[in-house]
């Protein structure tokens, strides 16, 4: 839902912290703790996504370019390389 394992773990940790912050009587009043934890975690995720959207809309810094793939992943060599030129025509 969040697109990041770290953010997902943080959301689950926050939900668990809320569960353990409740008194025993409050915990016993919940019929299905797994459903409660799922619902709370979903709400935390939605709140994070909403705040991330607001941060993106108000971002004033410079945008960074997309990272380049590792050279081994380039199908024809690095950009601008003479991969299509036969070796006899390469400049010496």
PDB file of N, CA, C and O in Angstrom:
ATOM      1  N   UNK A   1       0.819  -1.191   0.000  1.00  0.00           N
ATOM      2  CA  UNK A   1       0.000   0.000   0.000  1.00  0.00           C
ATOM      3  C   UNK A   1       0.868   1.263   0.000  1.00  0.00           C
ATOM      4  O   UNK A   1       0.535   2.242  -0.668  1.00  0.00           O
ATOM      5  N   UNK A   2       1.957   1.246   0.731  1.00  0.00           N
ATOM      6  CA  UNK A   2       2.816   2.418   0.826  1.00  0.00           C
ATOM      7  C   UNK A   2       3.932   2.421  -0.210  1.00  0.00           C
ATOM      8  O   UNK A   2       4.469   3.480  -0.534  1.00  0.00           O
ATOM      9  N   UNK A   3       4.285   1.259  -0.729  1.00  0.00           N
ATOM     10  CA  UNK A   3       5.348   1.187  -1.716  1.00  0.00           C
ATOM     11  C   UNK A   3       6.737   1.131  -1.118  1.00  0.00           C
ATOM     12  O   UNK A   3       7.726   1.167  -1.850  1.00  0.00           O
ATOM     13  N   UNK A   4       6.830   1.044   0.179  1.00  0.00           N
ATOM     14  CA  UNK A   4       8.124   1.006   0.834  1.00  0.00           C
ATOM     15  C   UNK A   4       8.042   0.056   2.024  1.00  0.00           C
ATOM     16  O   UNK A   4       7.163   0.188   2.876  1.00  0.00           O
ATOM     17  N   UNK A   5       8.954  -0.891   2.075  1.00  0.00           N
ATOM     18  CA  UNK A   5       8.966  -1.849   3.174  1.00  0.00           C
ATOM     19  C   UNK A   5       9.191  -1.143   4.508  1.00  0.00           C
ATOM     20  O   UNK A   5       8.576  -1.504   5.512  1.00  0.00           O
ATOM     21  N   UNK A   6      10.057  -0.152   4.525  1.00  0.00           N
ATOM     22  CA  UNK A   6      10.357   0.569   5.763  1.00  0.00           C
ATOM     23  C   UNK A   6       9.130   1.302   6.281  1.00  0.00           C
ATOM     24  O   UNK A   6       8.836   1.256   7.475  1.00  0.00           O
ATOM     25  N   UNK A   7       8.410   1.979   5.389  1.00  0.00           N
ATOM     26  CA  UNK A   7       7.208   2.690   5.811  1.00  0.00           C
ATOM     27  C   UNK A   7       6.128   1.719   6.267  1.00  0.00           C
ATOM     28  O   UNK A   7       5.396   2.012   7.212  1.00  0.00           O
ATOM     29  N   UNK A   8       6.017   0.557   5.605  1.00  0.00           N
ATOM     30  CA  UNK A   8       5.033  -0.439   6.010  1.00  0.00           C
ATOM     31  C   UNK A   8       5.349  -0.981   7.402  1.00  0.00           C
ATOM     32  O   UNK A   8       4.451  -1.149   8.228  1.00  0.00           O
ATOM     33  N   UNK A   9       6.627  -1.253   7.656  1.00  0.00           N
ATOM     34  CA  UNK A   9       7.018  -1.730   8.981  1.00  0.00           C
ATOM     35  C   UNK A   9       6.722  -0.676  10.048  1.00  0.00           C
ATOM     36  O   UNK A   9       6.288  -1.008  11.151  1.00  0.00           O
ATOM     37  N   UNK A  10       6.959   0.588   9.716  1.00  0.00           N
ATOM     38  CA  UNK A  10       6.661   1.666  10.662  1.00  0.00           C
ATOM     39  C   UNK A  10       5.165   1.735  10.963  1.00  0.00           C
ATOM     40  O   UNK A  10       4.775   1.959  12.109  1.00  0.00           O
ATOM     41  N   UNK A  11       4.325   1.544   9.945  1.00  0.00           N
ATOM     42  CA  UNK A  11       2.876   1.577  10.142  1.00  0.00           C
ATOM     43  C   UNK A  11       2.430   0.429  11.041  1.00  0.00           C
ATOM     44  O   UNK A  11       1.603   0.626  11.931  1.00  0.00           O
ATOM     45  N   UNK A  12       2.967  -0.763  10.818  1.00  0.00           N
ATOM     46  CA  UNK A  12       2.611  -1.919  11.654  1.00  0.00           C
ATOM     47  C   UNK A  12       3.087  -1.694  13.090  1.00  0.00           C
ATOM     48  O   UNK A  12       2.375  -2.011  14.043  1.00  0.00           O
ATOM     49  N   UNK A  13       4.280  -1.150  13.236  1.00  0.00           N
ATOM     50  CA  UNK A  13       4.814  -0.882  14.571  1.00  0.00           C
ATOM     51  C   UNK A  13       3.941   0.148  15.302  1.00  0.00           C
ATOM     52  O   UNK A  13       3.693   0.014  16.501  1.00  0.00           O
ATOM     53  N   UNK A  14       3.481   1.163  14.586  1.00  0.00           N
ATOM     54  CA  UNK A  14       2.608   2.173  15.187  1.00  0.00           C
ATOM     55  C   UNK A  14       1.286   1.540  15.641  1.00  0.00           C
ATOM     56  O   UNK A  14       0.786   1.852  16.722  1.00  0.00           O
ATOM     57  N   UNK A  15       0.722   0.652  14.813  1.00  0.00           N
ATOM     58  CA  UNK A  15      -0.531  -0.013  15.181  1.00  0.00           C
ATOM     59  C   UNK A  15      -0.334  -0.883  16.422  1.00  0.00           C
ATOM     60  O   UNK A  15      -1.182  -0.893  17.315  1.00  0.00           O
ATOM     61  N   UNK A  16       0.768  -1.603  16.480  1.00  0.00           N
ATOM     62  CA  UNK A  16       1.046  -2.440  17.651  1.00  0.00           C
ATOM     63  C   UNK A  16       1.257  -1.582  18.890  1.00  0.00           C
ATOM     64  O   UNK A  16       0.826  -1.950  19.984  1.00  0.00           O
ATOM     65  N   UNK A  17       1.914  -0.447  18.725  1.00  0.00           N
ATOM     66  CA  UNK A  17       2.122   0.449  19.861  1.00  0.00           C
ATOM     67  C   UNK A  17       0.784   0.962  20.385  1.00  0.00           C
ATOM     68  O   UNK A  17       0.600   1.093  21.595  1.00  0.00           O
ATOM     69  N   UNK A  18      -0.143   1.250  19.485  1.00  0.00           N
ATOM     70  CA  UNK A  18      -1.474   1.693  19.912  1.00  0.00           C
ATOM     71  C   UNK A  18      -2.216   0.573  20.656  1.00  0.00           C
ATOM     72  O   UNK A  18      -2.932   0.826  21.625  1.00  0.00           O
ATOM     73  N   UNK A  19      -2.033  -0.661  20.188  1.00  0.00           N
ATOM     74  CA  UNK A  19      -2.677  -1.802  20.848  1.00  0.00           C
ATOM     75  C   UNK A  19      -2.158  -1.956  22.281  1.00  0.00           C
ATOM     76  O   UNK A  19      -2.940  -2.110  23.220  1.00  0.00           O
ATOM     77  N   UNK A  20      -0.850  -1.915  22.434  1.00  0.00           N
ATOM     78  CA  UNK A  20      -0.267  -2.119  23.761  1.00  0.00           C
ATOM     79  C   UNK A  20      -0.424  -0.900  24.668  1.00  0.00           C
ATOM     80  O   UNK A  20      -0.235  -1.016  25.879  1.00  0.00           O
ATOM     81  N   UNK A  21      -0.761   0.254  24.118  1.00  0.00           N
ATOM     82  CA  UNK A  21      -1.021   1.443  24.929  1.00  0.00           C
ATOM     83  C   UNK A  21      -2.419   1.395  25.547  1.00  0.00           C
ATOM     84  O   UNK A  21      -2.709   2.136  26.486  1.00  0.00           O
ATOM     85  N   UNK A  22      -3.272   0.536  25.031  1.00  0.00           N
ATOM     86  CA  UNK A  22      -4.632   0.394  25.557  1.00  0.00           C
ATOM     87  C   UNK A  22      -4.604  -0.401  26.855  1.00  0.00           C
ATOM     88  O   UNK A  22      -3.704  -1.209  27.088  1.00  0.00           O
ATOM     89  N   UNK A  23      -5.596  -0.160  27.688  1.00  0.00           N
ATOM     90  CA  UNK A  23      -5.717  -0.941  28.920  1.00  0.00           C
ATOM     91  C   UNK A  23      -6.231  -2.337  28.583  1.00  0.00           C
ATOM     92  O   UNK A  23      -6.759  -2.565  27.495  1.00  0.00           O
ATOM     93  N   UNK A  24      -6.078  -3.248  29.503  1.00  0.00           N
ATOM     94  CA  UNK A  24      -6.574  -4.608  29.291  1.00  0.00           C
ATOM     95  C   UNK A  24      -8.072  -4.643  29.055  1.00  0.00           C
ATOM     96  O   UNK A  24      -8.563  -5.447  28.262  1.00  0.00           O
ATOM     97  N   UNK A  25      -8.798  -3.774  29.743  1.00  0.00           N
ATOM     98  CA  UNK A  25     -10.250  -3.712  29.573  1.00  0.00           C
ATOM     99  C   UNK A  25     -10.611  -3.242  28.162  1.00  0.00           C
ATOM    100  O   UNK A  25     -11.546  -3.764  27.554  1.00  0.00           O
ATOM    101  N   UNK A  26      -9.873  -2.260  27.642  1.00  0.00           N
ATOM    102  CA  UNK A  26     -10.125  -1.787  26.276  1.00  0.00           C
ATOM    103  C   UNK A  26      -9.808  -2.876  25.260  1.00  0.00           C
ATOM    104  O   UNK A  26     -10.533  -3.046  24.280  1.00  0.00           O
ATOM    105  N   UNK A  27      -8.723  -3.614  25.495  1.00  0.00           N
ATOM    106  CA  UNK A  27      -8.363  -4.697  24.573  1.00  0.00           C
ATOM    107  C   UNK A  27      -9.417  -5.797  24.584  1.00  0.00           C
ATOM    108  O   UNK A  27      -9.754  -6.346  23.534  1.00  0.00           O
ATOM    109  N   UNK A  28      -9.934  -6.119  25.752  1.00  0.00           N
ATOM    110  CA  UNK A  28     -10.948  -7.178  25.841  1.00  0.00           C
ATOM    111  C   UNK A  28     -12.274  -6.753  25.231  1.00  0.00           C
ATOM    112  O   UNK A  28     -13.073  -7.609  24.852  1.00  0.00           O
ATOM    113  N   UNK A  29     -12.527  -5.459  25.128  1.00  0.00           N
ATOM    114  CA  UNK A  29     -13.775  -4.973  24.533  1.00  0.00           C
ATOM    115  C   UNK A  29     -13.774  -5.149  23.014  1.00  0.00           C
ATOM    116  O   UNK A  29     -14.824  -5.055  22.379  1.00  0.00           O
ATOM    117  N   UNK A  30     -12.616  -5.400  22.438  1.00  0.00           N
ATOM    118  CA  UNK A  30     -12.515  -5.597  20.989  1.00  0.00           C
ATOM    119  C   UNK A  30     -12.748  -7.070  20.692  1.00  0.00           C
ATOM    120  O   UNK A  30     -12.033  -7.935  21.199  1.00  0.00           O
ATOM    121  N   UNK A  31     -13.758  -7.352  19.863  1.00  0.00           N
ATOM    122  CA  UNK A  31     -14.129  -8.737  19.559  1.00  0.00           C
ATOM    123  C   UNK A  31     -13.084  -9.453  18.707  1.00  0.00           C
ATOM    124  O   UNK A  31     -12.797 -10.627  18.940  1.00  0.00           O
ATOM    125  N   UNK A  32     -12.519  -8.765  17.733  1.00  0.00           N
ATOM    126  CA  UNK A  32     -11.579  -9.381  16.808  1.00  0.00           C
ATOM    127  C   UNK A  32     -10.309  -8.531  16.735  1.00  0.00           C
ATOM    128  O   UNK A  32     -10.237  -7.612  15.919  1.00  0.00           O
ATOM    129  N   UNK A  33      -9.298  -8.820  17.578  1.00  0.00           N
ATOM    130  CA  UNK A  33      -8.083  -8.003  17.596  1.00  0.00           C
ATOM    131  C   UNK A  33      -7.359  -7.944  16.248  1.00  0.00           C
ATOM    132  O   UNK A  33      -6.807  -6.901  15.897  1.00  0.00           O
ATOM    133  N   UNK A  34      -7.350  -9.039  15.491  1.00  0.00           N
ATOM    134  CA  UNK A  34      -6.672  -9.043  14.185  1.00  0.00           C
ATOM    135  C   UNK A  34      -7.342  -8.056  13.234  1.00  0.00           C
ATOM    136  O   UNK A  34      -6.661  -7.328  12.511  1.00  0.00           O
ATOM    137  N   UNK A  35      -8.666  -8.029  13.231  1.00  0.00           N
ATOM    138  CA  UNK A  35      -9.396  -7.096  12.371  1.00  0.00           C
ATOM    139  C   UNK A  35      -9.140  -5.650  12.818  1.00  0.00           C
ATOM    140  O   UNK A  35      -8.982  -4.757  11.987  1.00  0.00           O
ATOM    141  N   UNK A  36      -9.102  -5.430  14.137  1.00  0.00           N
ATOM    142  CA  UNK A  36      -8.843  -4.095  14.666  1.00  0.00           C
ATOM    143  C   UNK A  36      -7.458  -3.620  14.240  1.00  0.00           C
ATOM    144  O   UNK A  36      -7.297  -2.489  13.781  1.00  0.00           O
ATOM    145  N   UNK A  37      -6.454  -4.492  14.395  1.00  0.00           N
ATOM    146  CA  UNK A  37      -5.093  -4.124  14.009  1.00  0.00           C
ATOM    147  C   UNK A  37      -4.996  -3.845  12.506  1.00  0.00           C
ATOM    148  O   UNK A  37      -4.296  -2.922  12.090  1.00  0.00           O
ATOM    149  N   UNK A  38      -5.697  -4.641  11.694  1.00  0.00           N
ATOM    150  CA  UNK A  38      -5.701  -4.433  10.250  1.00  0.00           C
ATOM    151  C   UNK A  38      -6.316  -3.085   9.905  1.00  0.00           C
ATOM    152  O   UNK A  38      -5.787  -2.347   9.074  1.00  0.00           O
ATOM    153  N   UNK A  39      -7.434  -2.767  10.545  1.00  0.00           N
ATOM    154  CA  UNK A  39      -8.120  -1.502  10.282  1.00  0.00           C
ATOM    155  C   UNK A  39      -7.257  -0.316  10.703  1.00  0.00           C
ATOM    156  O   UNK A  39      -7.143   0.660   9.962  1.00  0.00           O
ATOM    157  N   UNK A  40      -6.658  -0.391  11.871  1.00  0.00           N
ATOM    158  CA  UNK A  40      -5.823   0.697  12.364  1.00  0.00           C
ATOM    159  C   UNK A  40      -4.593   0.870  11.461  1.00  0.00           C
ATOM    160  O   UNK A  40      -4.212   1.995  11.135  1.00  0.00           O
ATOM    161  N   UNK A  41      -3.983  -0.236  11.066  1.00  0.00           N
ATOM    162  CA  UNK A  41      -2.815  -0.160  10.180  1.00  0.00           C
ATOM    163  C   UNK A  41      -3.198   0.463   8.842  1.00  0.00           C
ATOM    164  O   UNK A  41      -2.447   1.275   8.302  1.00  0.00           O
ATOM    165  N   UNK A  42      -4.353   0.096   8.305  1.00  0.00           N
ATOM    166  CA  UNK A  42      -4.822   0.685   7.043  1.00  0.00           C
ATOM    167  C   UNK A  42      -5.023   2.184   7.179  1.00  0.00           C
ATOM    168  O   UNK A  42      -4.656   2.949   6.287  1.00  0.00           O
ATOM    169  N   UNK A  43      -5.602   2.601   8.289  1.00  0.00           N
ATOM    170  CA  UNK A  43      -5.824   4.034   8.503  1.00  0.00           C
ATOM    171  C   UNK A  43      -4.506   4.781   8.635  1.00  0.00           C
ATOM    172  O   UNK A  43      -4.372   5.893   8.126  1.00  0.00           O
ATOM    173  N   UNK A  44      -3.537   4.186   9.309  1.00  0.00           N
ATOM    174  CA  UNK A  44      -2.214   4.809   9.436  1.00  0.00           C
ATOM    175  C   UNK A  44      -1.590   4.959   8.048  1.00  0.00           C
ATOM    176  O   UNK A  44      -1.019   6.002   7.728  1.00  0.00           O
ATOM    177  N   UNK A  45      -1.700   3.914   7.228  1.00  0.00           N
ATOM    178  CA  UNK A  45      -1.152   3.964   5.864  1.00  0.00           C
ATOM    179  C   UNK A  45      -1.827   5.067   5.046  1.00  0.00           C
ATOM    180  O   UNK A  45      -1.152   5.821   4.346  1.00  0.00           O
ATOM    181  N   UNK A  46      -3.148   5.161   5.133  1.00  0.00           N
ATOM    182  CA  UNK A  46      -3.861   6.193   4.388  1.00  0.00           C
ATOM    183  C   UNK A  46      -3.458   7.583   4.862  1.00  0.00           C
ATOM    184  O   UNK A  46      -3.331   8.499   4.050  1.00  0.00           O
ATOM    185  N   UNK A  47      -3.257   7.752   6.159  1.00  0.00           N
ATOM    186  CA  UNK A  47      -2.794   9.041   6.676  1.00  0.00           C
ATOM    187  C   UNK A  47      -1.404   9.371   6.142  1.00  0.00           C
ATOM    188  O   UNK A  47      -1.132  10.514   5.775  1.00  0.00           O
ATOM    189  N   UNK A  48      -0.522   8.366   6.100  1.00  0.00           N
ATOM    190  CA  UNK A  48       0.824   8.586   5.568  1.00  0.00           C
ATOM    191  C   UNK A  48       0.780   8.961   4.091  1.00  0.00           C
ATOM    192  O   UNK A  48       1.510   9.849   3.649  1.00  0.00           O
ATOM    193  N   UNK A  49      -0.076   8.285   3.328  1.00  0.00           N
ATOM    194  CA  UNK A  49      -0.196   8.592   1.907  1.00  0.00           C
ATOM    195  C   UNK A  49      -0.740   9.997   1.700  1.00  0.00           C
ATOM    196  O   UNK A  49      -0.289  10.708   0.802  1.00  0.00           O
ATOM    197  N   UNK A  50      -1.695  10.402   2.510  1.00  0.00           N
ATOM    198  CA  UNK A  50      -2.242  11.756   2.409  1.00  0.00           C
ATOM    199  C   UNK A  50      -1.203  12.802   2.730  1.00  0.00           C
ATOM    200  O   UNK A  50      -1.121  13.824   2.050  1.00  0.00           O
ATOM    201  N   UNK A  51      -0.408  12.561   3.757  1.00  0.00           N
ATOM    202  CA  UNK A  51       0.618  13.538   4.111  1.00  0.00           C
ATOM    203  C   UNK A  51       1.732  13.545   3.068  1.00  0.00           C
ATOM    204  O   UNK A  51       2.323  14.595   2.813  1.00  0.00           O
ATOM    205  N   UNK A  52       2.031  12.398   2.463  1.00  0.00           N
ATOM    206  CA  UNK A  52       3.053  12.345   1.407  1.00  0.00           C
ATOM    207  C   UNK A  52       2.583  13.136   0.189  1.00  0.00           C
ATOM    208  O   UNK A  52       3.377  13.832  -0.444  1.00  0.00           O
ATOM    209  N   UNK A  53       1.300  13.032  -0.138  1.00  0.00           N
ATOM    210  CA  UNK A  53       0.763  13.779  -1.279  1.00  0.00           C
ATOM    211  C   UNK A  53       0.880  15.276  -1.007  1.00  0.00           C
ATOM    212  O   UNK A  53       1.257  16.043  -1.893  1.00  0.00           O
ATOM    213  N   UNK A  54       0.559  15.689   0.212  1.00  0.00           N
ATOM    214  CA  UNK A  54       0.657  17.106   0.559  1.00  0.00           C
ATOM    215  C   UNK A  54       2.110  17.574   0.492  1.00  0.00           C
ATOM    216  O   UNK A  54       2.378  18.691   0.048  1.00  0.00           O
ATOM    217  N   UNK A  55       3.046  16.737   0.928  1.00  0.00           N
ATOM    218  CA  UNK A  55       4.457  17.104   0.862  1.00  0.00           C
ATOM    219  C   UNK A  55       4.915  17.247  -0.577  1.00  0.00           C
ATOM    220  O   UNK A  55       5.675  18.162  -0.894  1.00  0.00           O
ATOM    221  N   UNK A  56       4.461  16.347  -1.466  1.00  0.00           N
ATOM    222  CA  UNK A  56       4.858  16.433  -2.876  1.00  0.00           C
ATOM    223  C   UNK A  56       4.303  17.697  -3.523  1.00  0.00           C
ATOM    224  O   UNK A  56       4.974  18.316  -4.350  1.00  0.00           O
ATOM    225  N   UNK A  57       3.087  18.084  -3.155  1.00  0.00           N
ATOM    226  CA  UNK A  57       2.476  19.252  -3.769  1.00  0.00           C
ATOM    227  C   UNK A  57       3.137  20.545  -3.318  1.00  0.00           C
ATOM    228  O   UNK A  57       3.098  21.538  -4.044  1.00  0.00           O
ATOM    229  N   UNK A  58       3.738  20.553  -2.146  1.00  0.00           N
ATOM    230  CA  UNK A  58       4.343  21.775  -1.635  1.00  0.00           C
ATOM    231  C   UNK A  58       5.866  21.734  -1.703  1.00  0.00           C
ATOM    232  O   UNK A  58       6.527  22.589  -1.112  1.00  0.00           O
ATOM    233  N   UNK A  59       6.427  20.779  -2.397  1.00  0.00           N
ATOM    234  CA  UNK A  59       7.879  20.637  -2.479  1.00  0.00           C
ATOM    235  C   UNK A  59       8.459  21.790  -3.281  1.00  0.00           C
ATOM    236  O   UNK A  59       7.998  22.066  -4.389  1.00  0.00           O
ATOM    237  N   UNK A  60       9.469  22.469  -2.735  1.00  0.00           N
ATOM    238  CA  UNK A  60      10.039  23.626  -3.419  1.00  0.00           C
ATOM    239  C   UNK A  60      11.489  23.416  -3.841  1.00  0.00           C
ATOM    240  O   UNK A  60      12.072  24.290  -4.482  1.00  0.00           O
ATOM    241  N   UNK A  61      12.073  22.293  -3.500  1.00  0.00           N
ATOM    242  CA  UNK A  61      13.470  22.027  -3.853  1.00  0.00           C
ATOM    243  C   UNK A  61      13.618  21.600  -5.298  1.00  0.00           C
ATOM    244  O   UNK A  61      12.643  21.540  -6.047  1.00  0.00           O
ATOM    245  N   UNK A  62      14.853  21.302  -5.684  1.00  0.00           N
ATOM    246  CA  UNK A  62      15.100  20.834  -7.044  1.00  0.00           C
ATOM    247  C   UNK A  62      14.811  19.341  -7.123  1.00  0.00           C
ATOM    248  O   UNK A  62      15.053  18.599  -6.172  1.00  0.00           O
ATOM    249  N   UNK A  63      14.299  18.918  -8.251  1.00  0.00           N
ATOM    250  CA  UNK A  63      13.989  17.503  -8.450  1.00  0.00           C
ATOM    251  C   UNK A  63      15.245  16.788  -8.902  1.00  0.00           C
ATOM    252  O   UNK A  63      15.995  17.294  -9.736  1.00  0.00           O
ATOM    253  N   UNK A  64      15.468  15.624  -8.354  1.00  0.00           N
ATOM    254  CA  UNK A  64      16.624  14.826  -8.733  1.00  0.00           C
ATOM    255  C   UNK A  64      16.277  13.971  -9.937  1.00  0.00           C
ATOM    256  O   UNK A  64      15.134  13.532 -10.060  1.00  0.00           O
ATOM    257  N   UNK A  65      17.227  13.718 -10.833  1.00  0.00           N
ATOM    258  CA  UNK A  65      16.936  12.862 -11.993  1.00  0.00           C
ATOM    259  C   UNK A  65      16.780  11.408 -11.557  1.00  0.00           C
ATOM    260  O   UNK A  65      17.238  11.007 -10.487  1.00  0.00           O
ATOM    261  N   UNK A  66      16.129  10.641 -12.405  1.00  0.00           N
ATOM    262  CA  UNK A  66      15.974   9.211 -12.139  1.00  0.00           C
ATOM    263  C   UNK A  66      17.351   8.559 -12.150  1.00  0.00           C
ATOM    264  O   UNK A  66      18.201   8.934 -12.959  1.00  0.00           O
ATOM    265  N   UNK A  67      17.586   7.595 -11.272  1.00  0.00           N
ATOM    266  CA  UNK A  67      18.894   6.930 -11.271  1.00  0.00           C
ATOM    267  C   UNK A  67      19.071   6.083 -12.534  1.00  0.00           C
ATOM    268  O   UNK A  67      18.116   5.503 -13.053  1.00  0.00           O
ATOM    269  N   UNK A  68      20.300   6.027 -13.008  1.00  0.00           N
ATOM    270  CA  UNK A  68      20.609   5.205 -14.179  1.00  0.00           C
ATOM    271  C   UNK A  68      20.758   3.750 -13.758  1.00  0.00           C
ATOM    272  O   UNK A  68      21.221   3.470 -12.652  1.00  0.00           O
ATOM    273  N   UNK A  69      20.372   2.823 -14.624  1.00  0.00           N
ATOM    274  CA  UNK A  69      20.582   1.406 -14.289  1.00  0.00           C
ATOM    275  C   UNK A  69      22.073   1.078 -14.258  1.00  0.00           C
ATOM    276  O   UNK A  69      22.897   1.819 -14.794  1.00  0.00           O
ATOM    277  N   UNK A  70      22.392  -0.007 -13.642  1.00  0.00           N
ATOM    278  CA  UNK A  70      23.776  -0.475 -13.573  1.00  0.00           C
ATOM    279  C   UNK A  70      24.252  -0.773 -14.996  1.00  0.00           C
ATOM    280  O   UNK A  70      23.467  -1.279 -15.798  1.00  0.00           O
ATOM    281  N   UNK A  71      25.523  -0.474 -15.344  1.00  0.00           N
ATOM    282  CA  UNK A  71      26.004  -0.692 -16.714  1.00  0.00           C
ATOM    283  C   UNK A  71      25.761  -2.110 -17.236  1.00  0.00           C
ATOM    284  O   UNK A  71      25.579  -2.296 -18.439  1.00  0.00           O
ATOM    285  N   UNK A  72      25.754  -3.103 -16.360  1.00  0.00           N
ATOM    286  CA  UNK A  72      25.504  -4.475 -16.811  1.00  0.00           C
ATOM    287  C   UNK A  72      24.071  -4.648 -17.308  1.00  0.00           C
ATOM    288  O   UNK A  72      23.788  -5.584 -18.057  1.00  0.00           O
ATOM    289  N   UNK A  73      23.159  -3.754 -16.900  1.00  0.00           N
ATOM    290  CA  UNK A  73      21.752  -3.853 -17.305  1.00  0.00           C
ATOM    291  C   UNK A  73      21.471  -3.137 -18.622  1.00  0.00           C
ATOM    292  O   UNK A  73      20.381  -3.290 -19.173  1.00  0.00           O
ATOM    293  N   UNK A  74      22.428  -2.354 -19.147  1.00  0.00           N
ATOM    294  CA  UNK A  74      22.230  -1.650 -20.401  1.00  0.00           C
ATOM    295  C   UNK A  74      22.268  -2.641 -21.552  1.00  0.00           C
ATOM    296  O   UNK A  74      23.237  -3.391 -21.670  1.00  0.00           O
ATOM    297  N   UNK A  75      21.255  -2.673 -22.403  1.00  0.00           N
ATOM    298  CA  UNK A  75      21.221  -3.667 -23.479  1.00  0.00           C
ATOM    299  C   UNK A  75      22.293  -3.439 -24.532  1.00  0.00           C
ATOM    300  O   UNK A  75      22.808  -4.412 -25.083  1.00  0.00           O
ATOM    301  N   UNK A  76      22.651  -2.196 -24.837  1.00  0.00           N
ATOM    302  CA  UNK A  76      23.632  -1.924 -25.900  1.00  0.00           C
ATOM    303  C   UNK A  76      24.820  -1.146 -25.363  1.00  0.00           C
ATOM    304  O   UNK A  76      25.447  -0.391 -26.106  1.00  0.00           O
ATOM    305  N   UNK A  77      25.136  -1.314 -24.105  1.00  0.00           N
ATOM    306  CA  UNK A  77      26.238  -0.567 -23.512  1.00  0.00           C
ATOM    307  C   UNK A  77      25.748   0.755 -22.974  1.00  0.00           C
ATOM    308  O   UNK A  77      24.563   1.070 -23.080  1.00  0.00           O
ATOM    309  N   UNK A  78      26.644   1.534 -22.397  1.00  0.00           N
ATOM    310  CA  UNK A  78      26.236   2.816 -21.820  1.00  0.00           C
ATOM    311  C   UNK A  78      25.749   3.785 -22.882  1.00  0.00           C
ATOM    312  O   UNK A  78      26.132   3.665 -24.046  1.00  0.00           O
ATOM    313  N   UNK A  79      24.899   4.756 -22.500  1.00  0.00           N
ATOM    314  CA  UNK A  79      24.401   5.728 -23.476  1.00  0.00           C
ATOM    315  C   UNK A  79      25.561   6.462 -24.133  1.00  0.00           C
ATOM    316  O   UNK A  79      26.508   6.875 -23.463  1.00  0.00           O
ATOM    317  N   UNK A  80      25.478   6.619 -25.451  1.00  0.00           N
ATOM    318  CA  UNK A  80      26.518   7.324 -26.192  1.00  0.00           C
ATOM    319  C   UNK A  80      27.703   6.456 -26.560  1.00  0.00           C
ATOM    320  O   UNK A  80      28.640   6.931 -27.201  1.00  0.00           O
ATOM    321  N   UNK A  81      27.681   5.191 -26.166  1.00  0.00           N
ATOM    322  CA  UNK A  81      28.797   4.291 -26.488  1.00  0.00           C
ATOM    323  C   UNK A  81      28.666   3.839 -27.937  1.00  0.00           C
ATOM    324  O   UNK A  81      27.577   3.840 -28.511  1.00  0.00           O
ATOM    325  N   UNK A  82      29.763   3.467 -28.496  1.00  0.00           N
ATOM    326  CA  UNK A  82      29.778   3.025 -29.894  1.00  0.00           C
ATOM    327  C   UNK A  82      29.544   1.528 -29.967  1.00  0.00           C
ATOM    328  O   UNK A  82      30.356   0.792 -30.528  1.00  0.00           O
ATOM    329  N   UNK A  83      28.437   1.080 -29.402  1.00  0.00           N
ATOM    330  CA  UNK A  83      28.155  -0.353 -29.374  1.00  0.00           C
ATOM    331  C   UNK A  83      27.753  -0.868 -30.753  1.00  0.00           C
ATOM    332  O   UNK A  83      27.962  -2.039 -31.070  1.00  0.00           O
ATOM    333  N   UNK A  84      27.161   0.034 -31.591  1.00  0.00           N
ATOM    334  CA  UNK A  84      26.697  -0.399 -32.910  1.00  0.00           C
ATOM    335  C   UNK A  84      27.789  -0.305 -33.965  1.00  0.00           C
ATOM    336  O   UNK A  84      27.608  -0.800 -35.077  1.00  0.00           O
ATOM    337  N   UNK A  85      28.905   0.311 -33.647  1.00  0.00           N
ATOM    338  CA  UNK A  85      29.974   0.499 -34.620  1.00  0.00           C
ATOM    339  C   UNK A  85      30.896  -0.728 -34.581  1.00  0.00           C
ATOM    340  O   UNK A  85      31.352  -1.123 -33.508  1.00  0.00           O
ATOM    341  N   UNK A  86      31.172  -1.330 -35.746  1.00  0.00           N
ATOM    342  CA  UNK A  86      32.083  -2.488 -35.741  1.00  0.00           C
ATOM    343  C   UNK A  86      33.469  -2.071 -35.228  1.00  0.00           C
ATOM    344  O   UNK A  86      33.861  -0.915 -35.384  1.00  0.00           O
ATOM    345  N   UNK A  87      34.213  -3.006 -34.619  1.00  0.00           N
ATOM    346  CA  UNK A  87      35.512  -2.662 -34.062  1.00  0.00           C
ATOM    347  C   UNK A  87      36.488  -2.062 -35.057  1.00  0.00           C
ATOM    348  O   UNK A  87      37.367  -1.298 -34.659  1.00  0.00           O
ATOM    349  N   UNK A  88      36.362  -2.385 -36.352  1.00  0.00           N
ATOM    350  CA  UNK A  88      37.305  -1.860 -37.345  1.00  0.00           C
ATOM    351  C   UNK A  88      37.075  -0.385 -37.596  1.00  0.00           C
ATOM    352  O   UNK A  88      37.964   0.294 -38.110  1.00  0.00           O
ATOM    353  N   UNK A  89      35.891   0.137 -37.245  1.00  0.00           N
ATOM    354  CA  UNK A  89      35.592   1.535 -37.510  1.00  0.00           C
ATOM    355  C   UNK A  89      35.740   2.402 -36.261  1.00  0.00           C
ATOM    356  O   UNK A  89      35.484   3.604 -36.329  1.00  0.00           O
ATOM    357  N   UNK A  90      36.137   1.845 -35.144  1.00  0.00           N
ATOM    358  CA  UNK A  90      36.307   2.628 -33.942  1.00  0.00           C
ATOM    359  C   UNK A  90      37.526   3.531 -34.078  1.00  0.00           C
ATOM    360  O   UNK A  90      38.542   3.108 -34.629  1.00  0.00           O
ATOM    361  N   UNK A  91      37.448   4.748 -33.594  1.00  0.00           N
ATOM    362  CA  UNK A  91      38.621   5.622 -33.660  1.00  0.00           C
ATOM    363  C   UNK A  91      39.734   5.098 -32.788  1.00  0.00           C
ATOM    364  O   UNK A  91      39.477   4.507 -31.739  1.00  0.00           O
ATOM    365  N   UNK A  92      40.962   5.303 -33.204  1.00  0.00           N
ATOM    366  CA  UNK A  92      42.101   4.810 -32.437  1.00  0.00           C
ATOM    367  C   UNK A  92      42.806   5.928 -31.720  1.00  0.00           C
ATOM    368  O   UNK A  92      43.793   5.689 -31.023  1.00  0.00           O
TER     369      UNK A  92
END
